[in-house]
Every structure is written in structure tokens, then in C-alpha cells.
Amino acid sequence: MQVPSAPRDLPPNLVSVAQVFRSLIGRNHSPHPENWVPGLQHPSLPPRPAAFPPPDPTAPPLRPSQYKLNPFFRHSRWGPGTIHWDIRGEPTTVFFKTESERTGERCLVPIGLSDFAQPATHPLCTSMRIAAVADDAAKTFPWVVEVHNPLGVRCEDVFRALSTNFTQHITREEWAGLNEERQGRVANAWKERCRIRDQRLAFGPRETVRWGAGADALRRVDYLGDRVRFRGLEPLGDGDVEEGWMMFVGPL
């Protein structure tokens, strides 16, 4: 459901910021949010940045190299990336890597809804085509990931498109098209995924139930072998057959 909104009138210049803040708390420290003046700008804050212009459907499409990626998707050539995500998991398992203020140890913090809502590129794009995986021995990646949003591709759109693509089962025809060496790597990755999943416990309302993942079939994520950590995207080079983005992955 969309709620129509109209621009608010800016407050008069004579409004005192300090006075408005004092009016938010009454006697006995009772809150009075109704006294807040909409559109009030604190003098110590920089001007509010302009919003991204909406995508123009009539404009000629830009090449991937002409876009600036959101930091979540920038490929880190060395060291840890901006985020930590095991592609075998849902987008809800995307984490920031940070340090604990109390202990100084590294910890993972799940990204929030506002992070998912960020644009994936600047300027906004209405589609992204992830057509290759770095260091893949195959000439072409068999499962191109298409991301679409007419209002501008968001970070959530990219994460969900990747998750949806790699959780699909591998068909018999796709399995038959893999060489023997690749089939061995896929089979080993499948065994490891099932082993990890079988060790997890799902706590139901009345009893503890062990997940039976051993019966799960091969999935596209098993094609990646032990390189299931998302490490970012880069535009495909001019010499590549496909045009779009290349995904980088690495070990956990």
C-alpha cells in the first residue's frame, strides 16, 4: 500500500532550535513529541543531500564500468571485505564485520532494513546482469543472475536474486554437462553442506527436531565448491564474451 505524501512547509527562520528541543519535555519529564517542528534544520548539520533522481527509461543504458557500486558490493582484492555472507544462507545472514567496543574483538552485526534499501549503484540502474564467477574454469557461467527493479535496483534485490539463483536444484541435464573433475568438487561441496546442516538444531515449540539435510539434492551453490563467501562484484572487461558483472567468491 502506498501512502500519498505532500511536501511540508519549512519552518520560519525565527524558530529557535534550542527552544524547540526544550519544548519536547514538559513538567515531570513528560514527553511532548507534538511540539516538534517538521522540517527543522539544526544549524550544526550540513545541508540535506538531494535524493537520487529516478531512473530515466528513455536514457541510453550505461555500461557496468560507468556505475559506482555500493560499498557492500565492491570487490576487496586483499583482506576482509565490507560484509560477510555465506551464499549458502539467506540474505538475512549478511553481516557487517566490526569490532566490539567492549572487548575489541572482531564480531559480526547483521545489516538492517535501511541497509537493504540502499541503492546498489550510482546512478540508479533498473537491471543488473551477473554473468560470470571469477576464476571459474568453465568458459561460461551456466546460471546468469538477472536483477530487475524499475525504480532502481536496491541492495536487497541483488542479495535476494543471488540467493534465489544459487538455492535452485541442479538438473540431471546440468549435472551431465559437467566434467568429471567438476562433478567431484560439486559432490564434495554437497556432502559438506549436508554435514553442516545436519549438525544444526531447530527448536520447535514442544521438542527439538534435527534437520534432515542428507536427503537434499544438489544445488547450484554446490557448484562453487568450498568458495561460498561473497567477496563482491566487478564489471566484466571489454574482452569478455558477456557484458555485465563478475562475482567474486572465496573460502570462509
C-alpha positions as CSV (number, residue, x, y, z in Angstrom):
1,M,0.0,0.0,0.0
2,Q,1.3,3.4,-0.9
3,V,0.5,6.4,1.3
4,P,0.4,9.7,-0.6
5,S,2.5,12.4,1.0
6,A,2.8,16.1,0.4
7,P,5.8,18.3,1.0
8,R,5.8,20.1,4.3
9,D,6.3,23.8,4.7
10,L,9.7,24.7,6.0
11,P,9.7,26.3,9.5
12,P,10.2,30.1,9.8
13,N,13.8,31.2,10.2
14,L,12.9,32.8,13.6
15,V,12.3,29.4,15.2
16,S,14.8,28.7,17.9
17,V,16.2,25.2,17.7
18,A,17.1,25.2,21.4
19,Q,13.6,26.3,22.3
20,V,12.0,23.5,20.2
21,F,14.2,20.9,21.9
22,R,13.2,22.2,25.4
23,S,9.6,22.1,24.5
24,L,9.8,18.3,23.8
25,I,10.0,17.6,27.5
26,G,7.3,19.0,29.9
27,R,7.0,19.1,33.6
28,N,7.8,15.8,35.4
29,H,9.8,14.9,32.3
30,S,6.7,14.1,30.3
31,P,7.4,13.7,26.6
32,H,5.7,16.1,24.1
33,P,6.6,15.0,20.6
34,E,3.7,17.0,19.2
35,N,5.8,20.2,19.8
36,W,8.4,19.1,17.2
37,V,8.5,21.5,14.2
38,P,8.6,19.4,10.9
39,G,11.5,20.3,8.6
40,L,13.5,21.9,11.3
41,Q,17.2,22.1,10.3
42,H,19.8,22.2,13.1
43,P,22.5,24.9,12.3
44,S,25.4,22.5,13.1
45,L,24.2,19.9,10.5
46,P,25.3,20.1,6.8
47,P,22.6,20.7,4.2
48,R,20.5,17.6,3.5
49,P,21.8,15.9,0.3
50,A,19.4,15.7,-2.7
51,A,17.8,12.4,-3.4
52,F,18.9,10.2,-6.3
53,P,17.0,11.1,-9.4
54,P,14.7,8.3,-10.6
55,P,15.9,6.1,-13.5
56,D,15.1,7.6,-16.9
57,P,13.6,4.8,-19.1
58,T,14.3,6.8,-22.2
59,A,18.0,7.4,-21.5
60,P,20.6,5.1,-23.2
61,P,21.8,2.3,-20.9
62,L,25.2,2.8,-19.3
63,R,27.9,0.2,-19.3
64,P,28.6,-1.5,-15.9
65,S,32.0,0.3,-15.7
66,Q,30.2,3.6,-15.7
67,Y,28.3,2.8,-12.5
68,K,29.7,3.3,-9.0
69,L,28.9,0.3,-6.8
70,N,27.5,0.4,-3.3
71,P,30.4,-0.4,-0.8
72,F,28.5,-3.6,0.1
73,F,29.3,-4.9,-3.4
74,R,32.8,-3.6,-4.0
75,H,35.3,-6.4,-4.5
76,S,38.1,-6.4,-1.9
77,R,41.2,-7.8,-3.5
78,W,43.0,-8.2,-0.2
79,G,41.8,-8.7,3.3
80,P,38.3,-8.9,4.7
81,G,35.5,-7.3,2.7
82,T,32.9,-4.8,3.8
83,I,30.4,-7.6,4.6
84,H,30.4,-11.3,5.5
85,W,28.0,-13.5,3.7
86,D,27.9,-17.3,3.2
87,I,26.0,-17.6,-0.1
88,R,24.5,-20.9,1.2
89,G,22.5,-18.8,3.6
90,E,19.5,-16.4,3.2
91,P,20.0,-12.6,2.7
92,T,19.2,-12.3,6.4
93,T,22.6,-13.8,7.1
94,V,24.5,-10.9,5.6
95,F,26.7,-9.3,8.3
96,F,29.0,-6.3,8.8
97,K,32.4,-7.1,10.1
98,T,33.3,-4.8,13.0
99,E,35.0,-4.8,16.4
100,S,33.4,-4.9,19.8
101,E,33.6,-1.6,21.7
102,R,33.9,-3.6,25.0
103,T,36.4,-6.2,24.1
104,G,38.0,-5.0,20.9
105,E,37.4,-8.5,19.3
106,R,36.0,-8.9,15.8
107,C,32.3,-9.5,15.7
108,L,29.5,-9.8,13.1
109,V,26.5,-7.5,13.1
110,P,23.5,-8.2,10.8
111,I,22.7,-5.5,8.3
112,G,19.3,-3.9,8.8
113,L,16.3,-2.9,6.6
114,S,17.7,0.5,5.9
115,D,20.9,-1.1,4.6
116,F,18.9,-3.4,2.3
117,A,17.0,-0.4,1.0
118,Q,20.2,1.4,-0.2
119,P,20.7,1.7,-4.0
120,A,23.0,-0.9,-5.4
121,T,24.6,1.6,-7.8
122,H,25.0,5.3,-8.6
123,P,23.4,6.5,-10.7
124,L,20.4,4.2,-10.2
125,C,20.1,1.3,-12.6
126,T,17.0,-0.7,-13.4
127,S,18.7,-4.0,-14.1
128,M,22.0,-5.8,-13.3
129,R,23.3,-8.9,-15.1
130,I,25.8,-11.1,-13.1
131,A,27.1,-13.2,-15.9
132,A,30.4,-14.7,-14.5
133,V,32.2,-16.0,-11.5
134,A,35.8,-15.2,-11.1
135,D,38.4,-17.9,-11.5
136,D,35.8,-20.4,-12.9
137,A,37.4,-22.9,-15.2
138,A,34.2,-23.2,-17.3
139,K,34.1,-21.0,-20.4
140,T,30.7,-19.6,-19.5
141,F,28.8,-19.5,-16.2
142,P,25.7,-21.7,-16.6
143,W,23.3,-19.7,-14.5
144,V,23.3,-15.9,-15.2
145,V,21.7,-13.9,-12.4
146,E,19.3,-11.2,-13.6
147,V,18.3,-8.4,-11.2
148,H,15.5,-6.0,-12.1
149,N,13.7,-3.1,-10.4
150,P,12.1,-0.4,-12.4
151,L,12.5,2.1,-9.5
152,G,16.2,1.3,-9.2
153,V,18.0,-1.9,-8.1
154,R,18.4,-2.0,-4.3
155,C,21.0,-4.0,-2.3
156,E,18.2,-6.3,-1.2
157,D,17.3,-7.0,-4.8
158,V,20.9,-8.2,-5.5
159,F,21.2,-10.3,-2.4
160,R,17.8,-12.0,-3.0
161,A,18.5,-12.6,-6.7
162,L,21.8,-14.3,-5.8
163,S,20.2,-16.3,-3.0
164,T,17.3,-17.4,-5.2
165,N,19.6,-18.4,-8.1
166,F,22.1,-20.5,-6.0
167,T,19.4,-22.3,-4.0
168,Q,17.9,-23.8,-7.1
169,H,18.5,-27.5,-7.6
170,I,20.9,-28.8,-10.3
171,T,19.0,-30.7,-13.0
172,R,20.1,-34.0,-14.5
173,E,21.0,-32.3,-17.8
174,E,23.1,-29.7,-16.0
175,W,24.9,-32.4,-14.0
176,A,25.6,-34.4,-17.1
177,G,27.1,-31.3,-18.7
178,L,29.8,-31.0,-16.0
179,N,33.2,-32.7,-16.5
180,E,34.4,-35.4,-14.1
181,E,36.6,-33.1,-12.1
182,R,33.8,-30.5,-11.6
183,Q,31.4,-33.3,-10.6
184,G,33.8,-34.4,-7.9
185,R,34.1,-30.8,-6.5
186,V,30.3,-30.4,-6.6
187,A,29.7,-33.7,-4.8
188,N,32.2,-32.8,-2.1
189,A,30.6,-29.4,-1.5
190,W,27.2,-31.1,-1.3
191,K,28.4,-33.5,1.4
192,E,29.9,-30.7,3.4
193,R,26.7,-28.6,3.1
194,C,24.6,-31.5,4.3
195,R,27.1,-32.3,7.2
196,I,26.9,-28.7,8.4
197,R,23.2,-28.5,8.1
198,D,22.6,-31.8,9.9
199,Q,24.6,-30.5,12.9
200,R,22.2,-27.6,13.4
201,L,19.2,-27.9,15.7
202,A,15.8,-26.4,15.1
203,F,14.0,-25.7,18.3
204,G,10.2,-26.3,17.8
205,P,7.5,-25.3,20.3
206,R,7.5,-28.7,22.0
207,E,10.6,-30.6,21.1
208,T,13.9,-30.4,19.5
209,V,14.0,-31.6,15.9
210,R,17.1,-32.4,13.9
211,W,17.2,-31.1,10.4
212,G,17.5,-33.9,7.9
213,A,19.6,-32.3,5.1
214,G,21.1,-35.6,3.9
215,A,18.2,-36.1,1.6
216,D,18.6,-32.7,0.0
217,A,19.6,-32.8,-3.7
218,L,22.4,-31.0,-5.3
219,R,22.0,-27.2,-5.5
220,R,23.7,-24.6,-7.7
221,V,25.6,-23.3,-4.7
222,D,27.5,-26.6,-4.6
223,Y,28.9,-25.7,-8.0
224,L,31.1,-23.1,-6.1
225,G,32.8,-25.9,-4.2
226,D,34.3,-24.5,-0.9
227,R,34.3,-20.9,-2.3
228,V,31.0,-19.8,-0.8
229,R,31.9,-16.5,0.7
230,F,30.7,-13.5,-1.3
231,R,33.6,-11.1,-2.0
232,G,31.9,-8.5,-4.3
233,L,31.3,-7.6,-7.9
234,E,33.3,-6.0,-10.7
235,P,32.4,-5.0,-14.3
236,L,33.3,-7.6,-16.9
237,G,36.1,-6.4,-19.1
238,D,35.8,-5.3,-22.7
239,G,37.3,-8.6,-23.9
240,D,34.8,-10.8,-22.2
241,V,32.1,-12.5,-24.2
242,E,29.3,-11.4,-21.9
243,E,28.5,-7.9,-20.7
244,G,27.6,-7.4,-17.1
245,W,29.1,-8.1,-13.8
246,M,31.5,-10.7,-12.4
247,M,31.0,-12.1,-9.0
248,F,34.0,-12.9,-6.7
249,V,33.9,-15.6,-4.1
250,G,36.3,-17.1,-1.7
251,P,36.6,-19.6,1.2
252,L,35.0,-18.9,4.5
